[in-house]
Amino acid sequence: MNIAIIIPAYKESDNIDKLIFAILKFLKDPIIIIVDDSPNKETQEKIKKFNNIRYIYRGKKLGRGSAVIEGMKNLINEKEINKIIEMDADLSHPPSEIQ
């Protein structure tokens, strides 16, 4: 099963790598899309060590809903995806619940 995870983020550079490490404990090779509305690119710096992370930088707070839609648009041509999961970057959605 191929899973994509969309992560809306706003000033979550302190949490983003923790979240990705936790996700990767439960899933092998998911597509992870981070839609970042932060005013700076600190989140991008934190994710450089990971492979296959799609990063969308919007630069201003445009809202969680539109961030999820932006992530889904990024997946529009993916034929292999069976499931899409949305997770908050602040770790309020525990990665252990993915299973």
C-alpha positions in Angstrom: 0.0 0.0 0.0 1.3 3.4 -0.9 0.5 6.2 1.5 1.0 9.9 1.2 1.0 12.2 4.3 0.3 15.9 4.0 1.6 18.0 6.8 0.5 21.6 7.0 3.1 23.6 9.0 3.4 27.0 10.5 6.5 27.8 12.6 7.1 24.1 13.3 10.8 23.8 12.7 11.3 22.5 16.3 8.9 19.6 15.7 9.1 18.7 12.0 12.1 16.3 12.1 10.7 14.6 15.3 7.4 14.0 13.4 9.2 12.7 10.3 11.3 10.3 12.3 8.2 9.0 14.1 6.3 8.5 10.8 9.2 6.6 9.3 9.1 4.2 12.3 5.6 3.1 11.2 5.7 3.5 7.4 8.2 2.4 4.8 8.7 5.0 2.0 5.6 7.1 2.4 5.3 10.3 0.3 5.5 13.1 2.8 4.4 16.6 1.7 5.1 19.5 3.9 3.1 22.7 3.1 4.9 25.4 5.0 3.2 28.8 5.7 6.0 30.0 8.0 7.5 33.4 7.4 11.0 31.8 7.1 12.5 28.6 5.8 13.7 27.1 9.1 11.5 24.0 8.5 13.1 23.4 5.1 16.5 23.4 6.8 15.4 20.7 9.2 14.1 18.4 6.5 17.2 18.5 4.2 18.5 15.3 5.8 15.5 13.3 4.7 15.0 11.8 1.2 11.8 12.0 -0.7 10.2 14.9 1.3 8.2 17.2 -0.9 8.4 20.8 0.4 6.0 23.5 -0.6 6.8 26.9 0.8 4.0 29.5 0.8 5.7 32.1 3.0 2.6 33.5 4.7 -0.2 32.0 6.8 -2.9 31.0 4.4 -4.6 28.4 6.6 -4.6 24.7 7.3 -7.4 23.9 4.9 -5.8 25.5 1.9 -2.5 23.8 2.9 -4.1 20.4 2.8 -5.7 21.2 -0.6 -2.2 22.4 -1.9 -0.8 19.1 -0.7 -3.5 17.1 -2.5 -2.9 19.1 -5.7 0.7 18.0 -5.5 -0.6 14.3 -5.5 -3.1 14.7 -8.4 -1.0 12.7 -10.9 0.1 10.0 -8.5 -1.4 6.8 -9.7 0.1 4.6 -7.0 -1.3 6.3 -3.9 -3.9 4.2 -2.0 -4.4 6.4 1.1 -3.8 10.1 2.0 -3.3 11.1 5.6 -3.2 14.6 7.0 -1.2 15.2 10.2 -0.5 18.3 12.2 3.2 19.3 12.4 2.9 20.0 16.1 2.7 16.3 16.9 -1.0 16.5 18.0 -1.7 13.6 15.7 0.4 10.7 17.1 2.2 8.8 14.3 1.5 5.6 16.3 -2.1 6.0 15.2 -1.2 5.6 11.5 -1.5 1.8 11.8 
